[in-house]
């Protein structure tokens, strides 16, 4: 059971919904065996009941396989299961007629025959709708199945009232099964689309940040590079004419190059520095939008800029890992100051028990370790049990900053 639980927790939310949907279809096939296949026992001779049970089991297997293949087709992982749809459409009336015709003796043979006939036709028609392309075709298949059930029942000796009732029951049961199957597939598609939308939103955020950075670089050095190019051409022309002003122009080019280098460093420094308060607000907003309950305890006020910048990157990387890894429903962020240290912890649920300290295929935590090493901080990350994952960092505070922090907390 522990292995099964770990296998289930290791799945993403869309994969869990798909697994649940697929096994729901299989459960309906099992229900056909349990409800219809066992009905003859006690009402007909045992040998006949066993043969009817095996017949219903075979029909249920065809229904389950058709539903599973049709689900794969709806998800785009295989072609339409035309052969299985045709097989189900062929075996359903044949199995129903054979089952009904086999019941000739017993306390109430007409009731047993009607149960087998209506049950097999209803299940087969309901599952058959899942393998059709459009809602119109599905509705037409259910109507055709119910009409055909009534017509065949009348031709097999059922009274006209029993034939009409059989057609009505097939219409209701098959219609319900078809609606359930179609709605389940629609819900599964919606879950996958939501997951894809969340991934797209994350990629768009990264692309937008890259565009902003590129725009800032262009605004900062674009004009300076154009001036450098013009002055360099002017210096070449002046030098060819033997004019001493060429040296002045090259000095100006040198000054502009150094100025551009300084401005680029400022842009990169501003890009690398992260404001802890803004990162906390952004992480809470993004996680909440993704359906994760995020709580933040503590404040970033009074912390020195280098510490805030480092912790801001920790929050950003932790929020990214919560979104991309596991299946979190709750995330708690805690900030506190104790004994000259700033302690930041991020804890979330929905993580497999065998998850390592570093997400698969990523190097974000390694980068955080390097950033923390620059300010003397430490990093601990890993599962804590019960599906929880905790990332905790400790960053030392300068003594004056610690005093200022304590003063700000006690001052009204």
C-alpha positions as a LaTeX table, in Angstrom:
\begin{tabular}{lrrr}
\hline
Residue & $x$ (\AA) & $y$ (\AA) & $z$ (\AA) \\
\hline
Unk1 & 0.00 & 0.00 & 0.00 \\
Unk2 & 2.88 & 2.36 & 0.74 \\
Unk3 & 4.25 & 1.81 & $-2.76$ \\
Unk4 & 0.84 & 2.47 & $-4.28$ \\
Unk5 & 0.51 & 5.67 & $-2.27$ \\
Unk6 & 3.94 & 6.85 & $-3.39$ \\
Unk7 & 3.00 & 6.02 & $-7.00$ \\
Unk8 & $-0.20$ & 8.04 & $-6.67$ \\
Unk9 & 1.47 & 11.06 & $-5.01$ \\
Unk10 & 4.12 & 11.06 & $-7.72$ \\
Unk11 & 1.51 & 11.83 & $-10.38$ \\
Unk12 & 0.57 & 15.34 & $-11.42$ \\
Unk13 & $-2.99$ & 16.56 & $-10.94$ \\
Unk14 & $-3.98$ & 16.00 & $-14.61$ \\
Unk15 & $-2.46$ & 12.50 & $-14.53$ \\
Unk16 & $-4.42$ & 11.71 & $-11.36$ \\
Unk17 & $-7.67$ & 12.87 & $-12.98$ \\
Unk18 & $-6.92$ & 10.79 & $-16.08$ \\
Unk19 & $-6.20$ & 7.70 & $-13.98$ \\
Unk20 & $-9.41$ & 8.24 & $-12.01$ \\
Unk21 & $-11.42$ & 8.67 & $-15.23$ \\
Unk22 & $-9.94$ & 5.57 & $-16.84$ \\
Unk23 & $-10.62$ & 3.37 & $-13.82$ \\
Unk24 & $-14.11$ & 4.82 & $-13.50$ \\
Unk25 & $-14.83$ & 3.40 & $-16.96$ \\
Unk26 & $-13.41$ & 0.07 & $-15.86$ \\
Unk27 & $-15.53$ & 0.19 & $-12.70$ \\
Unk28 & $-18.65$ & 0.61 & $-14.85$ \\
Unk29 & $-17.66$ & $-2.54$ & $-16.75$ \\
Unk30 & $-17.18$ & $-4.37$ & $-13.45$ \\
Unk31 & $-20.61$ & $-3.13$ & $-12.36$ \\
Unk32 & $-22.08$ & $-4.70$ & $-15.51$ \\
Unk33 & $-20.63$ & $-8.06$ & $-14.48$ \\
Unk34 & $-21.75$ & $-7.69$ & $-10.86$ \\
Unk35 & $-25.29$ & $-6.51$ & $-11.56$ \\
Unk36 & $-26.18$ & $-8.21$ & $-14.84$ \\
Unk37 & $-23.82$ & $-11.18$ & $-14.97$ \\
Unk38 & $-24.86$ & $-12.47$ & $-11.53$ \\
Unk39 & $-28.58$ & $-11.94$ & $-12.11$ \\
Unk40 & $-29.26$ & $-15.41$ & $-13.63$ \\
Unk41 & $-27.85$ & $-17.31$ & $-10.64$ \\
Unk42 & $-30.67$ & $-18.73$ & $-8.59$ \\
Unk43 & $-33.22$ & $-18.12$ & $-11.35$ \\
Unk44 & $-32.00$ & $-20.49$ & $-14.08$ \\
Unk45 & $-30.10$ & $-23.78$ & $-14.06$ \\
Unk46 & $-26.53$ & $-23.40$ & $-12.83$ \\
Unk47 & $-24.93$ & $-24.51$ & $-16.10$ \\
Unk48 & $-26.94$ & $-21.92$ & $-18.03$ \\
Unk49 & $-26.15$ & $-19.23$ & $-15.44$ \\
Unk50 & $-22.40$ & $-19.91$ & $-15.74$ \\
Unk51 & $-22.52$ & $-19.61$ & $-19.53$ \\
Unk52 & $-24.51$ & $-16.38$ & $-19.29$ \\
Unk53 & $-22.06$ & $-15.02$ & $-16.72$ \\
Unk54 & $-19.11$ & $-15.72$ & $-19.03$ \\
Unk55 & $-20.98$ & $-14.09$ & $-21.91$ \\
Unk56 & $-21.57$ & $-10.92$ & $-19.88$ \\
Unk57 & $-17.93$ & $-10.93$ & $-18.73$ \\
Unk58 & $-16.75$ & $-11.06$ & $-22.35$ \\
Unk59 & $-19.05$ & $-8.20$ & $-23.29$ \\
Unk60 & $-17.84$ & $-6.17$ & $-20.29$ \\
Unk61 & $-14.21$ & $-6.69$ & $-21.37$ \\
Unk62 & $-15.03$ & $-5.38$ & $-24.84$ \\
Unk63 & $-16.74$ & $-2.35$ & $-23.26$ \\
Unk64 & $-13.76$ & $-1.61$ & $-20.98$ \\
Unk65 & $-11.18$ & $-1.92$ & $-23.75$ \\
Unk66 & $-13.26$ & 0.24 & $-26.10$ \\
Unk67 & $-13.66$ & 2.92 & $-23.42$ \\
Unk68 & $-9.94$ & 2.91 & $-22.63$ \\
Unk69 & $-8.93$ & 3.14 & $-26.30$ \\
Unk70 & $-11.56$ & 5.83 & $-26.90$ \\
Unk71 & $-10.17$ & 7.86 & $-23.99$ \\
Unk72 & $-6.68$ & 7.65 & $-25.51$ \\
Unk73 & $-8.16$ & 8.80 & $-28.81$ \\
Unk74 & $-9.92$ & 11.74 & $-27.17$ \\
Unk75 & $-6.62$ & 12.73 & $-25.56$ \\
Unk76 & $-4.82$ & 12.51 & $-28.92$ \\
Unk77 & $-2.45$ & 9.66 & $-28.02$ \\
Unk78 & $-3.86$ & 7.16 & $-30.56$ \\
Unk79 & $-6.16$ & 6.98 & $-33.57$ \\
Unk80 & $-9.90$ & 6.44 & $-33.30$ \\
Unk81 & $-10.51$ & 2.80 & $-32.23$ \\
Unk82 & $-12.74$ & 2.02 & $-35.19$ \\
Unk83 & $-12.27$ & $-1.75$ & $-34.93$ \\
Unk84 & $-13.18$ & $-1.83$ & $-31.26$ \\
Unk85 & $-16.19$ & 0.42 & $-31.86$ \\
Unk86 & $-17.38$ & $-1.90$ & $-34.62$ \\
Unk87 & $-16.72$ & $-4.93$ & $-32.42$ \\
Unk88 & $-18.75$ & $-3.41$ & $-29.57$ \\
Unk89 & $-21.57$ & $-2.43$ & $-31.92$ \\
Unk90 & $-21.63$ & $-6.01$ & $-33.24$ \\
Unk91 & $-21.24$ & $-7.97$ & $-30.02$ \\
Unk92 & $-23.75$ & $-5.92$ & $-28.01$ \\
Unk93 & $-26.94$ & $-6.95$ & $-29.87$ \\
Unk94 & $-25.60$ & $-10.47$ & $-30.44$ \\
Unk95 & $-24.80$ & $-10.96$ & $-26.74$ \\
Unk96 & $-28.15$ & $-9.47$ & $-25.72$ \\
Unk97 & $-30.15$ & $-11.73$ & $-28.04$ \\
Unk98 & $-28.16$ & $-14.84$ & $-27.08$ \\
Unk99 & $-28.51$ & $-14.09$ & $-23.38$ \\
Unk100 & $-32.24$ & $-13.45$ & $-23.60$ \\
Unk101 & $-32.82$ & $-16.51$ & $-25.75$ \\
Unk102 & $-30.86$ & $-18.78$ & $-23.44$ \\
Unk103 & $-33.25$ & $-18.16$ & $-20.55$ \\
Unk104 & $-36.11$ & $-20.61$ & $-21.12$ \\
Unk105 & $-36.50$ & $-22.24$ & $-17.72$ \\
Unk106 & $-36.66$ & $-21.02$ & $-14.16$ \\
Unk107 & $-39.04$ & $-19.38$ & $-11.69$ \\
Unk108 & $-39.30$ & $-16.16$ & $-13.71$ \\
Unk109 & $-37.58$ & $-16.62$ & $-17.08$ \\
Unk110 & $-39.17$ & $-13.55$ & $-18.70$ \\
Unk111 & $-37.85$ & $-11.23$ & $-15.99$ \\
Unk112 & $-34.34$ & $-12.68$ & $-16.16$ \\
Unk113 & $-34.31$ & $-12.53$ & $-19.96$ \\
Unk114 & $-35.48$ & $-8.91$ & $-19.93$ \\
Unk115 & $-32.82$ & $-7.97$ & $-17.34$ \\
Unk116 & $-30.01$ & $-9.53$ & $-19.37$ \\
Unk117 & $-31.25$ & $-8.10$ & $-22.64$ \\
Unk118 & $-31.82$ & $-4.54$ & $-21.43$ \\
Unk119 & $-28.67$ & $-4.48$ & $-19.29$ \\
Unk120 & $-26.30$ & $-5.66$ & $-22.01$ \\
Unk121 & $-27.79$ & $-3.33$ & $-24.63$ \\
Unk122 & $-27.72$ & $-0.34$ & $-22.24$ \\
Unk123 & $-24.09$ & $-0.82$ & $-21.24$ \\
Unk124 & $-22.93$ & $-1.50$ & $-24.79$ \\
Unk125 & $-24.77$ & 1.54 & $-26.20$ \\
Unk126 & $-23.51$ & 3.83 & $-23.43$ \\
Unk127 & $-19.85$ & 2.84 & $-23.92$ \\
Unk128 & $-20.25$ & 2.93 & $-27.69$ \\
Unk129 & $-21.06$ & 6.65 & $-27.60$ \\
Unk130 & $-17.58$ & 7.38 & $-26.21$ \\
Unk131 & $-15.98$ & 6.14 & $-29.44$ \\
Unk132 & $-17.97$ & 8.47 & $-31.71$ \\
Unk133 & $-16.71$ & 11.82 & $-32.92$ \\
Unk134 & $-19.39$ & 14.40 & $-32.17$ \\
Unk135 & $-22.22$ & 14.96 & $-29.72$ \\
Unk136 & $-24.71$ & 14.58 & $-32.56$ \\
Unk137 & $-23.30$ & 11.17 & $-33.43$ \\
Unk138 & $-23.38$ & 10.15 & $-29.76$ \\
Unk139 & $-27.01$ & 11.21 & $-29.38$ \\
Unk140 & $-27.90$ & 9.43 & $-32.58$ \\
Unk141 & $-26.14$ & 6.29 & $-31.38$ \\
Unk142 & $-28.10$ & 6.26 & $-28.11$ \\
Unk143 & $-31.41$ & 6.83 & $-29.91$ \\
Unk144 & $-30.61$ & 4.16 & $-32.48$ \\
Unk145 & $-29.61$ & 1.74 & $-29.74$ \\
Unk146 & $-32.84$ & 2.27 & $-27.80$ \\
Unk147 & $-35.02$ & 2.00 & $-30.94$ \\
Unk148 & $-33.16$ & $-1.11$ & $-32.07$ \\
Unk149 & $-33.50$ & $-2.64$ & $-28.62$ \\
Unk150 & $-37.27$ & $-2.25$ & $-28.74$ \\
Unk151 & $-37.53$ & $-3.56$ & $-32.29$ \\
Unk152 & $-35.36$ & $-6.62$ & $-31.65$ \\
Unk153 & $-37.16$ & $-7.34$ & $-28.39$ \\
Unk154 & $-40.51$ & $-7.34$ & $-30.18$ \\
Unk155 & $-39.14$ & $-9.62$ & $-32.91$ \\
Unk156 & $-37.87$ & $-12.04$ & $-30.24$ \\
Unk157 & $-41.34$ & $-12.53$ & $-28.80$ \\
Unk158 & $-41.54$ & $-9.73$ & $-26.23$ \\
Unk159 & $-44.96$ & $-8.06$ & $-25.97$ \\
Unk160 & $-45.31$ & $-4.62$ & $-27.42$ \\
Unk161 & $-45.48$ & $-3.12$ & $-23.91$ \\
Unk162 & $-42.36$ & $-4.96$ & $-22.81$ \\
Unk163 & $-40.61$ & $-3.86$ & $-26.02$ \\
Unk164 & $-41.52$ & $-0.20$ & $-25.42$ \\
Unk165 & $-40.40$ & $-0.42$ & $-21.79$ \\
Unk166 & $-37.14$ & $-2.05$ & $-22.89$ \\
Unk167 & $-36.52$ & 0.76 & $-25.38$ \\
Unk168 & $-37.25$ & 3.39 & $-22.71$ \\
Unk169 & $-34.96$ & 1.80 & $-20.14$ \\
Unk170 & $-32.16$ & 1.49 & $-22.70$ \\
Unk171 & $-32.63$ & 5.16 & $-23.62$ \\
Unk172 & $-32.39$ & 6.28 & $-19.98$ \\
Unk173 & $-29.52$ & 4.02 & $-18.88$ \\
Unk174 & $-27.47$ & 4.32 & $-22.07$ \\
Unk175 & $-28.07$ & 8.06 & $-22.18$ \\
Unk176 & $-26.86$ & 8.40 & $-18.59$ \\
Unk177 & $-23.76$ & 6.30 & $-19.27$ \\
Unk178 & $-22.98$ & 8.23 & $-22.45$ \\
Unk179 & $-23.42$ & 11.58 & $-20.66$ \\
Unk180 & $-21.21$ & 10.41 & $-17.79$ \\
Unk181 & $-18.46$ & 9.27 & $-20.15$ \\
Unk182 & $-18.57$ & 12.42 & $-22.29$ \\
Unk183 & $-18.64$ & 14.71 & $-19.24$ \\
Unk184 & $-15.68$ & 12.85 & $-17.72$ \\
Unk185 & $-13.64$ & 13.33 & $-20.89$ \\
Unk186 & $-14.61$ & 17.02 & $-21.03$ \\
Unk187 & $-13.55$ & 17.48 & $-17.40$ \\
Unk188 & $-10.25$ & 15.73 & $-18.09$ \\
Unk189 & $-9.58$ & 18.00 & $-21.07$ \\
Unk190 & $-10.35$ & 21.04 & $-18.91$ \\
Unk191 & $-7.87$ & 19.90 & $-16.26$ \\
Unk192 & $-5.12$ & 19.42 & $-18.86$ \\
Unk193 & $-5.88$ & 22.82 & $-20.40$ \\
Unk194 & $-5.64$ & 24.49 & $-17.00$ \\
Unk195 & $-2.28$ & 22.83 & $-16.36$ \\
Unk196 & $-1.02$ & 23.94 & $-19.78$ \\
Unk197 & $-2.30$ & 27.47 & $-19.12$ \\
Unk198 & $-0.35$ & 27.60 & $-15.86$ \\
Unk199 & 2.83 & 26.47 & $-17.60$ \\
Unk200 & 2.22 & 29.00 & $-20.39$ \\
Unk201 & 1.74 & 31.76 & $-17.84$ \\
Unk202 & 5.07 & 30.91 & $-16.23$ \\
Unk203 & 6.84 & 30.92 & $-19.60$ \\
Unk204 & 5.23 & 34.24 & $-20.52$ \\
Unk205 & 6.40 & 35.75 & $-17.26$ \\
Unk206 & 9.96 & 34.66 & $-18.03$ \\
Unk207 & 9.70 & 36.00 & $-21.59$ \\
Unk208 & 8.31 & 39.31 & $-20.33$ \\
Unk209 & 11.19 & 39.67 & $-17.89$ \\
Unk210 & 13.69 & 38.96 & $-20.68$ \\
Unk211 & 12.04 & 41.58 & $-22.87$ \\
Unk212 & 12.19 & 44.11 & $-20.03$ \\
Unk213 & 15.86 & 43.39 & $-19.47$ \\
Unk214 & 16.60 & 43.66 & $-23.20$ \\
Unk215 & 14.67 & 46.93 & $-23.40$ \\
Unk216 & 16.58 & 48.38 & $-20.45$ \\
Unk217 & 19.91 & 47.42 & $-22.03$ \\
Unk218 & 18.88 & 48.95 & $-25.33$ \\
Unk219 & 17.81 & 52.21 & $-23.68$ \\
Unk220 & 21.01 & 52.42 & $-21.65$ \\
Unk221 & 23.72 & 51.61 & $-24.20$ \\
Unk222 & 22.00 & 52.05 & $-27.57$ \\
Unk223 & 22.54 & 55.80 & $-27.72$ \\
Unk224 & 26.08 & 55.60 & $-26.34$ \\
Unk225 & 27.08 & 52.98 & $-28.91$ \\
Unk226 & 25.73 & 55.14 & $-31.72$ \\
Unk227 & 27.74 & 58.15 & $-30.45$ \\
Unk228 & 30.86 & 55.99 & $-30.07$ \\
Unk229 & 30.54 & 54.80 & $-33.67$ \\
Unk230 & 30.15 & 58.37 & $-34.97$ \\
Unk231 & 33.05 & 59.73 & $-32.94$ \\
Unk232 & 35.26 & 56.83 & $-33.99$ \\
Unk233 & 34.56 & 57.60 & $-37.66$ \\
Unk234 & 35.25 & 61.26 & $-37.01$ \\
Unk235 & 38.54 & 60.43 & $-35.26$ \\
Unk236 & 39.61 & 58.28 & $-38.24$ \\
Unk237 & 38.89 & 61.11 & $-40.68$ \\
Unk238 & 40.69 & 63.66 & $-38.49$ \\
Unk239 & 43.69 & 61.38 & $-38.13$ \\
Unk240 & 43.86 & 60.88 & $-41.91$ \\
Unk241 & 44.00 & 64.67 & $-42.30$ \\
Unk242 & 46.65 & 65.01 & $-39.64$ \\
Unk243 & 44.41 & 67.00 & $-37.32$ \\
Unk244 & 45.24 & 66.89 & $-33.57$ \\
Unk245 & 41.54 & 66.87 & $-32.67$ \\
Unk246 & 41.55 & 63.15 & $-33.44$ \\
Unk247 & 43.10 & 62.47 & $-30.03$ \\
Unk248 & 40.34 & 64.43 & $-28.29$ \\
Unk249 & 37.69 & 62.42 & $-30.12$ \\
Unk250 & 39.29 & 59.13 & $-29.09$ \\
Unk251 & 39.47 & 60.31 & $-25.48$ \\
Unk252 & 35.75 & 61.07 & $-25.72$ \\
Unk253 & 35.16 & 57.60 & $-27.18$ \\
Unk254 & 37.06 & 56.10 & $-24.24$ \\
Unk255 & 34.96 & 58.09 & $-21.77$ \\
Unk256 & 31.71 & 57.01 & $-23.42$ \\
Unk257 & 32.82 & 53.36 & $-23.39$ \\
Unk258 & 33.56 & 53.51 & $-19.67$ \\
Unk259 & 30.26 & 55.28 & $-19.03$ \\
Unk260 & 28.41 & 52.59 & $-20.99$ \\
Unk261 & 30.18 & 49.87 & $-19.02$ \\
Unk262 & 29.17 & 51.52 & $-15.74$ \\
Unk263 & 25.54 & 51.86 & $-16.83$ \\
Unk264 & 25.38 & 48.24 & $-17.97$ \\
Unk265 & 26.68 & 47.14 & $-14.58$ \\
Unk266 & 23.98 & 49.20 & $-12.89$ \\
Unk267 & 21.30 & 47.60 & $-15.04$ \\
Unk268 & 22.59 & 44.11 & $-14.33$ \\
Unk269 & 22.91 & 44.90 & $-10.63$ \\
Unk270 & 19.34 & 46.13 & $-10.53$ \\
Unk271 & 18.21 & 43.05 & $-12.39$ \\
Unk272 & 19.98 & 40.72 & $-10.02$ \\
Unk273 & 18.86 & 42.47 & $-6.85$ \\
Unk274 & 15.46 & 41.28 & $-5.64$ \\
Unk275 & 13.29 & 43.17 & $-3.18$ \\
Unk276 & 12.12 & 40.75 & $-0.47$ \\
Unk277 & 8.79 & 42.49 & 0.12 \\
Unk278 & 7.95 & 42.53 & $-3.58$ \\
Unk279 & 9.02 & 38.90 & $-3.98$ \\
Unk280 & 6.84 & 37.83 & $-1.05$ \\
Unk281 & 3.82 & 39.63 & $-2.47$ \\
Unk282 & 4.49 & 38.25 & $-5.95$ \\
Unk283 & 4.95 & 34.68 & $-4.71$ \\
Unk284 & 1.74 & 34.82 & $-2.71$ \\
Unk285 & $-0.18$ & 36.20 & $-5.69$ \\
Unk286 & 1.17 & 33.61 & $-8.16$ \\
Unk287 & 0.63 & 30.66 & $-5.82$ \\
Unk288 & $-2.87$ & 31.81 & $-4.92$ \\
Unk289 & $-3.72$ & 32.17 & $-8.61$ \\
Unk290 & $-2.51$ & 28.58 & $-9.12$ \\
Unk291 & $-4.94$ & 27.34 & $-6.46$ \\
Unk292 & $-2.34$ & 27.00 & $-3.67$ \\
Unk293 & $-3.15$ & 28.42 & $-0.25$ \\
Unk294 & $-0.12$ & 30.60 & 0.56 \\
Unk295 & 0.44 & 32.24 & 3.96 \\
Unk296 & 3.29 & 34.64 & 4.81 \\
Unk297 & 4.31 & 35.20 & 8.42 \\
Unk298 & 6.81 & 37.88 & 9.33 \\
Unk299 & 8.02 & 41.11 & 7.73 \\
Unk300 & 10.97 & 42.19 & 5.59 \\
Unk301 & 11.04 & 45.70 & 7.03 \\
Unk302 & 14.35 & 46.85 & 8.48 \\
Unk303 & 16.56 & 44.22 & 6.87 \\
Unk304 & 19.68 & 45.47 & 5.06 \\
Unk305 & 19.58 & 45.53 & 1.26 \\
Unk306 & 22.07 & 42.69 & 0.64 \\
Unk307 & 20.10 & 40.39 & 2.95 \\
Unk308 & 16.78 & 41.37 & 1.37 \\
Unk309 & 18.17 & 40.77 & $-2.11$ \\
Unk310 & 19.46 & 37.30 & $-1.20$ \\
Unk311 & 16.26 & 36.28 & 0.57 \\
Unk312 & 14.24 & 37.67 & $-2.33$ \\
Unk313 & 15.98 & 35.22 & $-4.65$ \\
Unk314 & 15.28 & 32.42 & $-2.17$ \\
Unk315 & 11.56 & 33.24 & $-2.19$ \\
Unk316 & 11.52 & 33.47 & $-5.98$ \\
Unk317 & 13.22 & 30.07 & $-6.44$ \\
Unk318 & 11.08 & 28.43 & $-3.76$ \\
Unk319 & 7.85 & 29.67 & $-5.35$ \\
Unk320 & 9.02 & 28.40 & $-8.74$ \\
Unk321 & 9.77 & 24.96 & $-7.30$ \\
Unk322 & 6.37 & 24.79 & $-5.59$ \\
Unk323 & 4.67 & 25.49 & $-8.92$ \\
Unk324 & 6.75 & 23.15 & $-11.05$ \\
Unk325 & 7.30 & 20.19 & $-8.73$ \\
Unk326 & 4.84 & 18.09 & $-6.78$ \\
Unk327 & 1.15 & 18.77 & $-6.36$ \\
Unk328 & 1.01 & 21.40 & $-3.63$ \\
Unk329 & $-2.21$ & 22.68 & $-2.08$ \\
Unk330 & $-0.65$ & 24.63 & 0.80 \\
Unk331 & 2.50 & 26.72 & 1.17 \\
Unk332 & 3.71 & 28.55 & 4.29 \\
Unk333 & 6.46 & 31.20 & 4.30 \\
Unk334 & 7.98 & 32.24 & 7.64 \\
Unk335 & 10.47 & 35.06 & 8.30 \\
Unk336 & 11.93 & 35.71 & 11.73 \\
Unk337 & 15.02 & 37.28 & 13.32 \\
Unk338 & 16.76 & 35.43 & 16.13 \\
Unk339 & 20.23 & 35.78 & 17.68 \\
Unk340 & 21.74 & 37.80 & 14.86 \\
Unk341 & 20.26 & 35.62 & 12.14 \\
Unk342 & 17.44 & 36.05 & 9.63 \\
Unk343 & 15.65 & 32.72 & 9.23 \\
Unk344 & 13.45 & 32.15 & 6.20 \\
Unk345 & 11.56 & 28.89 & 5.70 \\
Unk346 & 9.22 & 27.82 & 2.90 \\
Unk347 & 7.17 & 24.66 & 3.49 \\
Unk348 & 4.71 & 23.05 & 1.09 \\
Unk349 & 2.80 & 19.80 & 0.83 \\
Unk350 & 2.11 & 17.52 & $-2.14$ \\
Unk351 & 5.70 & 16.25 & $-2.49$ \\
Unk352 & 6.49 & 12.52 & $-2.97$ \\
Unk353 & 8.21 & 10.91 & $-0.01$ \\
Unk354 & 11.26 & 9.93 & $-2.09$ \\
Unk355 & 11.87 & 13.45 & $-3.45$ \\
Unk356 & 15.43 & 14.61 & $-3.08$ \\
Unk357 & 16.71 & 17.96 & $-1.93$ \\
Unk358 & 17.12 & 19.20 & $-5.44$ \\
Unk359 & 14.32 & 19.07 & $-8.03$ \\
Unk360 & 15.02 & 16.73 & $-10.92$ \\
Unk361 & 16.86 & 18.35 & $-13.77$ \\
Unk362 & 17.26 & 21.74 & $-12.07$ \\
Unk363 & 20.14 & 23.75 & $-10.59$ \\
Unk364 & 18.18 & 26.50 & $-8.83$ \\
Unk365 & 19.04 & 25.36 & $-5.31$ \\
Unk366 & 22.71 & 25.12 & $-6.23$ \\
Unk367 & 22.58 & 28.73 & $-7.43$ \\
Unk368 & 20.90 & 29.78 & $-4.18$ \\
Unk369 & 23.65 & 28.07 & $-2.23$ \\
Unk370 & 26.24 & 30.14 & $-4.08$ \\
Unk371 & 24.32 & 33.38 & $-3.41$ \\
Unk372 & 23.95 & 32.53 & 0.27 \\
Unk373 & 27.64 & 31.70 & 0.56 \\
Unk374 & 28.45 & 35.27 & $-0.52$ \\
Unk375 & 26.66 & 36.64 & 2.57 \\
Unk376 & 27.63 & 33.81 & 4.91 \\
Unk377 & 24.25 & 32.11 & 4.80 \\
Unk378 & 23.29 & 28.43 & 4.87 \\
Unk379 & 20.65 & 26.43 & 3.03 \\
Unk380 & 18.78 & 23.27 & 4.01 \\
Unk381 & 16.17 & 21.65 & 1.77 \\
Unk382 & 14.45 & 18.29 & 1.72 \\
Unk383 & 11.32 & 16.30 & 2.57 \\
Unk384 & 10.21 & 16.26 & 6.20 \\
Unk385 & 7.68 & 13.45 & 6.02 \\
Unk386 & 3.93 & 13.25 & 5.40 \\
Unk387 & 4.37 & 14.68 & 1.91 \\
Unk388 & 5.94 & 17.95 & 3.16 \\
Unk389 & 9.00 & 19.69 & 1.73 \\
Unk390 & 10.85 & 22.44 & 3.59 \\
Unk391 & 13.43 & 24.90 & 2.36 \\
Unk392 & 15.13 & 26.81 & 5.19 \\
Unk393 & 17.90 & 29.43 & 5.01 \\
Unk394 & 19.80 & 31.34 & 7.66 \\
Unk395 & 21.56 & 34.61 & 6.89 \\
Unk396 & 23.67 & 36.42 & 9.54 \\
Unk397 & 22.80 & 40.05 & 10.30 \\
Unk398 & 25.38 & 42.76 & 10.96 \\
Unk399 & 25.22 & 43.86 & 14.57 \\
Unk400 & 24.05 & 47.40 & 13.73 \\
Unk401 & 21.36 & 46.11 & 11.42 \\
Unk402 & 20.15 & 43.74 & 14.13 \\
Unk403 & 19.87 & 46.59 & 16.59 \\
Unk404 & 17.99 & 48.71 & 14.08 \\
Unk405 & 15.65 & 45.80 & 13.43 \\
Unk406 & 14.94 & 45.31 & 17.13 \\
Unk407 & 14.35 & 49.02 & 17.56 \\
Unk408 & 11.90 & 49.14 & 14.65 \\
Unk409 & 9.93 & 46.24 & 16.18 \\
Unk410 & 9.50 & 47.90 & 19.59 \\
Unk411 & 8.99 & 51.45 & 18.36 \\
Unk412 & 5.29 & 52.31 & 17.80 \\
\hline
\end{tabular}
